[in-house]
């Protein structure tokens, strides 16, 4: 029971950091926040993603490139140019690291206003930090695991951020349904997105790239959007008045 609770908590907390802070804020800037809150969510992302911490800067830039060049050779992660999902993950890793360590390789328009806190970027990307988080996960399992099969979940903890990414970037470009005609293969993976907190409405998002609510049809509930509304109501973030526009 303790193992499953920990897995579910890690899955959704890490996913929230990715969809709320890295995706909707860093990449698309669907809302604004103060520098203080931005740094709070930087730290929150480091804690919740742990060993698989993804740089808000590199993620934001890479995701903008994905929208600009979806399903072309310049797309950082397209199933159309990879033999399997592991090949795509490897290519994504290489592109991510290139953006992170050599920012000038990307045109300035893709880097505009993307958050960048060098201190937390260095801490999160440091191998001592990654191994430290992984060690904590392992010790938790050693203490609470009651069956051998539970240890099969540990690799997901180690790679939680990339796992979330590949669910959408691979499967939501291959399977699902479409509400809109777009110039790529983006699909809505789940009609009710209980698993990916709205991220699986990928076709909707590719059509309405700046829309904070990823759901469109009445049954397409985006669990992250009500959280954004609450944070907007209490002043943590400020939703842009017209967030149906693309970021560029």
Beta strands, then each sheet from edge to edge (+ up, - down):
strand 1: 31-32
strand 2: 238-239
sheet 1: 1+ 2-
end
